[in-house]
């Protein structure tokens, strides 16, 4: 198989209804993407699997869905207003702006640990020009939060921000959950939600965009047990990537971030990276945030966020371990892992080797001939029976049977079910497997039992 490129994935996603460019009929809007029917289903399968794994199957994790708009005081306390910046540099001729660190990386210079001044010096020392070949201006920093106004009159006091992360919504609800449920430590607050960052140069399809979705948990722990909890959650994340998303272990890498490159609140951070077609890039992360967030919110709100261990006089601000998963990045990894090319009867075939539980369409049902009423009627019966069992079943009677198979292969449908004249005689159907293209005959009930046993 040829090496997979991002362009191959983008083309398939548009052609088959997974992901479209945002506002495409108006020329598109950079850094925005719209999920089509199959993309929505695939994304929901991923988020549902994550929710079941990390929330429903756990005894000590509580789900939240917090507001996108929050008091600006939240972002003052968290440090986002003062420090949530990226280095930006401008083309002196075109006035286009670029991420300075990305520009250095593209010129084989690692910006990790560099200050803004050091990055500026690297630009000068290496005579780096803009992608358009022009001189670059002196760099500066740009805050990444989207600013908006609340109410009918703009002005001081009406400013607000679209949240750049889901974490703060969970931190400010820590006291509410403790008051309502008083859970034992450790316990977690989990959330799946949209976030917004005014990226200077969004790129690489859905990998880096201005609106994206995050799956995240804030685990509140006793600081004396942070290393034990960190290792436990690290193992959970490893298992999720390999066992639930079916990503190749050889393509997943863990990077222990050195202190000079960690966020100011983190005592330990491990980034999970995946071998995307665009290179080895971050798919998620695990951070030990200590008590930075709750302590800061306690100071700024004047509300106690201490936790009292039941039956004792011990009170303290819990520390936090935070596992984070990028939904869009997980989806891109799943598509990258699944994209496969082979040859069938001398013809090139493209298919998505998606696991059954992630596939947006589980089964496709077709009558062998759509102009034979008796075949169509029987196929409709089989379709309704399978849809009742598995939900995501597609009816497909467009084109000949070969074209149907190719179409279903490209969207990752594991099984195609064809109702033919033998079905009318003995009740069996033709079951065609996506990965091997092998066909066999079996009853609908036998097929249902076989799939349920997967």
C-alpha positions in Angstrom: 0.0 0.0 0.0 1.2 3.5 -0.8 2.0 5.8 2.1 -1.1 7.5 3.3 -1.2 11.3 2.9 -3.4 13.9 4.6 -4.8 14.8 1.1 -6.1 11.2 0.7 -8.0 11.4 4.0 -9.4 14.9 3.2 -10.6 13.7 -0.2 -12.3 10.6 1.2 -13.9 12.6 4.0 -15.4 15.1 1.6 -16.4 12.6 -1.0 -18.1 10.2 1.4 -19.7 12.7 3.8 -17.4 12.5 6.8 -16.1 16.1 7.0 -16.7 19.3 4.9 -14.9 22.6 4.9 -16.8 25.1 7.0 -18.9 27.7 5.1 -17.7 26.1 1.9 -20.2 27.7 -0.5 -18.8 31.1 0.5 -15.2 30.0 -0.1 -14.7 28.5 3.4 -13.6 29.9 6.7 -10.0 28.9 7.7 -9.8 26.7 10.7 -13.4 25.6 10.7 -14.9 22.2 9.7 -18.4 20.8 9.5 -19.0 17.1 10.2 -21.2 15.4 7.7 -23.6 12.5 8.4 -20.9 9.8 8.6 -18.5 12.0 10.5 -21.1 12.8 13.1 -21.7 9.1 13.6 -18.0 8.2 13.9 -17.4 11.1 16.3 -20.3 10.1 18.4 -19.1 6.5 18.5 -15.8 7.7 19.8 -17.3 10.0 22.5 -19.8 7.4 23.6 -17.1 4.9 24.0 -15.0 7.3 26.0 -17.9 8.3 28.2 -18.7 4.6 28.9 -15.1 3.8 29.7 -14.2 6.8 31.8 -17.6 7.8 33.4 -20.2 5.1 33.3 -17.9 2.2 34.1 -16.3 4.1 37.0 -17.7 4.4 40.5 -16.1 7.8 41.3 -16.5 10.0 38.2 -19.3 12.5 37.7 -20.4 14.0 34.4 -20.8 17.7 33.8 -21.8 19.9 30.9 -20.7 23.5 31.7 -21.4 26.8 29.9 -19.2 28.0 27.1 -19.6 31.6 28.3 -18.2 32.1 31.8 -17.4 35.1 34.0 -14.3 36.9 32.9 -13.1 36.5 36.5 -12.7 32.8 35.8 -10.1 33.5 33.1 -8.3 36.1 35.3 -8.0 33.5 38.1 -6.8 30.8 35.7 -4.2 33.0 34.1 -5.6 32.8 30.6 -6.1 36.6 30.2 -2.5 37.3 31.2 -0.6 34.3 29.7 -2.7 32.4 27.1 -0.6 33.6 24.2 1.2 32.2 21.2 4.2 33.8 19.4 3.2 35.5 16.2 5.3 37.0 13.4 4.1 39.0 10.4 5.2 39.1 6.7 6.2 42.8 6.2 4.8 42.8 2.6 1.6 40.7 2.7 0.9 41.3 6.4 0.0 37.6 6.8 0.7 36.3 10.3 2.3 33.0 11.2 3.0 31.0 14.4 6.6 31.8 15.0 7.4 28.4 16.6 5.8 26.6 13.6 7.9 28.6 11.2 11.0 27.6 13.0 10.0 23.9 13.0 9.4 24.1 9.2 13.0 25.3 9.0 14.3 22.4 11.1 14.9 24.5 14.2 13.4 23.2 17.5 11.8 26.0 19.4 11.2 24.0 22.6 12.2 26.0 25.6 13.0 29.2 23.6 11.9 32.6 24.8 10.3 35.0 22.3 13.6 36.9 22.0 15.5 33.7 21.4 13.1 32.7 18.6 13.4 36.1 17.1 17.2 35.8 17.1 16.9 32.4 15.4 14.9 34.0 12.6 17.6 36.6 12.1 20.6 34.3 12.5 19.2 31.8 9.9 17.9 34.5 7.5 14.4 32.9 7.6 11.8 34.5 5.4 8.0 34.2 5.2 6.5 31.3 3.2 6.0 34.0 0.5 9.7 34.8 0.5 9.4 38.2 2.2 11.2 39.7 5.2 9.6 39.1 8.6 8.8 41.8 11.2 9.7 41.6 14.9 7.5 39.0 16.6 5.1 39.5 19.5 2.5 37.5 21.4 -1.2 37.2 20.7 -3.9 36.1 23.2 -5.7 33.1 21.7 -9.1 33.7 23.4 -12.1 34.8 21.3 -13.6 37.9 22.9 -17.3 38.8 22.7 -19.8 41.0 24.5 -22.7 40.2 26.6 -25.9 42.3 26.7 -27.2 45.0 24.3 -24.5 47.6 25.0 -20.8 47.1 24.3 -18.3 48.5 26.7 -16.5 48.0 29.9 -18.2 45.3 31.9 -19.8 43.6 28.9 -16.7 41.7 27.7 -16.7 37.9 27.9 -14.8 35.1 26.2 -15.6 31.8 24.4 -13.9 29.2 26.6 -10.5 28.0 25.4 -10.7 24.9 27.5 -13.3 22.8 29.3 -11.2 22.4 32.5 -12.2 25.7 34.2 -15.9 24.8 34.0 -15.1 21.7 36.1 -12.9 23.6 38.6 -15.6 26.2 39.4 -18.2 23.5 39.9 -16.0 21.5 42.3 -17.7 23.0 45.4 -21.2 22.4 43.9 -20.5 18.7 43.3 -19.0 18.3 46.8 -22.0 20.0 48.4 -24.4 17.8 46.4 -22.7 14.5 46.6 -19.8 14.7 49.1 -17.9 12.0 47.2 -14.8 10.4 48.8 -11.4 11.2 47.3 -10.3 10.5 44.7 -13.1 11.4 42.5 -13.4 12.9 39.0 -15.4 15.4 37.1 -15.7 14.6 33.4 -16.8 16.7 30.4 -17.0 16.5 26.6 -17.3 20.0 25.1 -16.4 22.5 22.5 -13.5 24.9 22.9 -12.4 27.9 20.9 -8.9 29.2 20.2 -8.1 32.0 17.8 -5.3 30.0 16.2 -2.8 32.2 14.3 -2.3 29.6 11.5 -4.8 26.7 11.7 -3.7 23.8 9.6 -3.6 20.1 9.0 -7.3 19.5 8.5 -9.1 19.0 11.8 -5.9 18.5 13.7 -5.5 22.2 14.5 -8.6 24.3 14.1 -10.3 27.3 15.8 -13.2 25.3 17.1 -12.6 21.8 18.5 -13.9 19.3 21.0 -12.2 17.9 24.1 -12.9 14.9 26.3 -11.4 15.6 29.7 -11.5 14.6 33.4 -10.3 16.5 36.4 -9.4 13.9 39.1 -9.3 15.4 42.6 -6.9 13.5 44.8 -4.9 13.5 48.0 -1.5 15.0 47.2 0.2 12.2 49.1 -1.1 9.7 46.6 -0.5 11.6 43.3 2.2 9.3 41.9 0.0 6.2 42.4 -3.0 7.9 40.9 -1.0 9.2 38.0 0.2 5.8 37.0 -3.3 4.3 37.3 -4.7 6.9 35.0 -1.8 6.6 32.6 -2.6 2.9 32.2 -6.3 3.8 31.5 -5.2 6.1 28.8 -2.9 3.6 27.2 -5.7 1.0 27.2 -8.2 3.4 25.7 -5.9 4.2 22.7 -5.0 0.6 22.0 -8.0 -1.4 23.1 -10.9 1.0 22.5 -9.8 3.1 19.5 -7.7 0.1 18.1 -4.7 2.3 17.4 -1.4 0.4 16.8 0.7 0.4 19.9 3.8 1.0 17.6 2.2 4.3 16.4 1.5 5.6 19.9 4.3 7.4 21.7 4.6 8.8 25.2 6.7 11.9 25.8 7.6 13.0 29.3 7.7 16.8 29.0 10.7 18.4 30.7 10.1 21.1 33.3 11.3 23.9 31.0 8.5 23.0 28.5 5.7 22.2 30.9 2.7 24.5 31.6 3.4 26.7 34.6 0.8 24.8 36.7 2.1 21.3 35.9 4.5 19.2 38.1 4.5 16.3 35.6 3.1 16.0 32.1 3.1 13.1 29.6 2.0 13.8 26.1 0.5 11.0 24.0 1.6 11.3 20.4 0.4 9.4 17.3 2.0 8.7 13.9 -0.3 10.8 11.8 0.2 11.3 8.0 1.5 14.8 9.0 4.0 13.4 11.4 4.2 12.4 15.0 1.8 14.8 16.8 -0.1 15.1 20.1 -3.4 13.2 20.5 -3.8 13.6 24.2 -2.1 14.3 27.5 -1.9 13.6 31.2 -0.9 16.4 33.6 -0.5 16.7 37.3 -1.8 20.2 37.9 -1.2 20.1 41.7 -3.6 22.5 43.6 -2.9 25.4 41.2 -6.4 25.8 39.9 -8.5 25.3 43.0 -6.1 27.5 45.0 -6.3 30.3 42.5 -10.1 30.2 42.3 -10.3 30.1 46.1 -8.1 33.3 46.3 -10.0 35.1 43.5 -13.6 34.1 44.5 -13.1 34.3 48.3 -14.9 30.9 48.5 -13.4 28.0 50.4 -12.5 25.1 48.1 -11.0 23.0 50.7 -12.1 19.4 51.1 -12.8 17.9 54.6 -11.9 14.2 54.8 -15.0 12.5 56.3 -14.7 11.6 60.0 -11.6 13.7 60.5 -10.4 17.2 61.0 -8.1 17.1 58.0 -8.9 19.9 55.5 -6.9 20.7 52.4 -7.2 21.8 48.8 -7.2 18.7 46.7 -4.6 18.3 43.9 -5.6 17.5 40.4 -4.6 15.0 37.7 -6.0 15.8 34.3 -6.3 13.3 31.4 -7.2 15.1 28.1 -8.2 13.6 24.8 -8.8 15.6 21.6 -12.0 14.3 20.0 -11.1 15.6 16.5 -7.5 14.3 16.9 -8.8 10.9 18.0 -11.1 10.8 15.0 -8.2 11.7 12.6 -6.1 9.0 14.2 -8.8 6.4 13.8 -9.3 7.4 10.1 -5.5 7.3 9.5 -5.3 3.9 11.1 -8.2 2.5 9.1 -7.3 3.9 5.7 -6.3 0.9 3.5 -5.6 0.2 -0.1 -5.3 -3.1 -1.8 -6.2 -4.8 -5.1 -9.3 -6.9 -5.9 -9.5 -8.7 -9.2 -6.7 -6.4 -10.5 -8.4 -3.2 -9.5 -7.3 -0.8 -6.8 -9.6 -0.7 -3.8 -9.8 1.8 -1.0 -11.5 0.9 2.3 -11.6 2.0 5.9 -10.7 -0.9 8.2 -12.8 0.4 11.0 -13.6 -1.8 14.0 -17.3 -2.8 14.2 -18.0 -0.7 17.3 -16.6 2.5 15.7 -17.9 2.1 12.2 -20.6 4.7 11.5 -22.5 2.1 9.4 -22.5 -1.4 10.8 -24.3 -3.2 8.0 -25.6 -2.4 4.5 -28.6 -4.3 3.1 -29.3 -4.5 -0.6 -31.6 -6.4 -2.9 -29.6 -8.0 -5.7 -31.9 -6.3 -8.3 -33.9 -3.2 -7.3 -36.5 -3.8 -10.1 -37.6 -7.1 -8.7 -40.4 -6.4 -6.2 -40.1 -9.7 -4.4 -36.4 -9.1 -3.7 -37.0 -5.5 -2.6 -39.8 -6.5 -0.2 -37.7 -9.3 1.4 -34.7 -7.0 1.6 -36.8 -4.4 3.4 -37.8 -7.0 5.9 -34.2 -8.0 6.6 -33.2 -4.3 6.7 -35.8 -3.5 9.4 -34.9 -6.6 11.4 -31.2 -5.7 11.4 -31.8 -2.1 12.1 -33.8 -3.0 15.2 -30.8 -5.0 16.4 -27.9 -2.7 15.5 -29.3 0.7 14.7 -26.7 1.9 12.2 -27.8 -0.1 9.1 -27.9 1.4 5.6 -30.2 0.6 2.8 -28.3 0.7 -0.5 -29.8 -0.2 -3.9 -27.9 2.3 -6.1 -25.8 1.0 -9.0 -24.7 -2.6 -9.5 -23.7 -4.8 -6.6 -19.9 -4.2 -7.3 -20.3 -0.5 -7.0 -22.3 -0.9 -3.8 -19.5 -3.0 -2.3 -16.9 -0.3 -3.2 -19.0 2.5 -1.8 -19.5 0.6 1.4 -15.8 -0.3 1.6 -14.9 3.4 1.5 -17.1 4.3 4.4 -15.9 1.4 6.5 -19.1 -0.8 6.6 -17.9 -4.2 8.0 -20.6 -6.3 6.3 -22.8 -6.1 3.2 -25.9 -8.2 3.1 -27.4 -9.1 -0.2 -30.9 -10.6 -0.7 -31.1 -12.7 -3.8 -33.3 -15.4 -5.3 -31.9 -18.1 -3.1 -33.1 -16.0 -0.1 -36.7 -16.4 -1.3 -36.1 -20.2 -1.4 -34.2 -21.0 1.8 -34.1 -17.7 3.9 -30.3 -17.4 3.7 -28.6 -14.2 2.6 -25.2 -13.4 1.1 -22.8 -11.9 3.7 -19.8 -10.1 2.3 -16.9 -9.2 4.7 -15.2 -5.9 4.1 -11.6 -6.8 4.9 -11.3 -10.1 3.1 -14.1 -9.6 0.5 -15.1 -13.2 1.2 -18.8 -14.1 0.8 -20.8 -16.8 2.6 -24.4 -17.6 3.1 -26.2 -17.8 6.4 -29.6 -17.1 7.9 -30.3 -13.6 9.3 -30.6 -15.0 12.8 -27.2 -16.7 12.5 -25.7 -13.4 11.3 -27.2 -11.5 14.3 -25.8 -14.0 16.8 -22.4 -13.9 15.1 -22.2 -10.1 15.2 -23.4 -10.0 18.8 -20.6 -12.4 19.8 -17.9 -10.0 18.3 
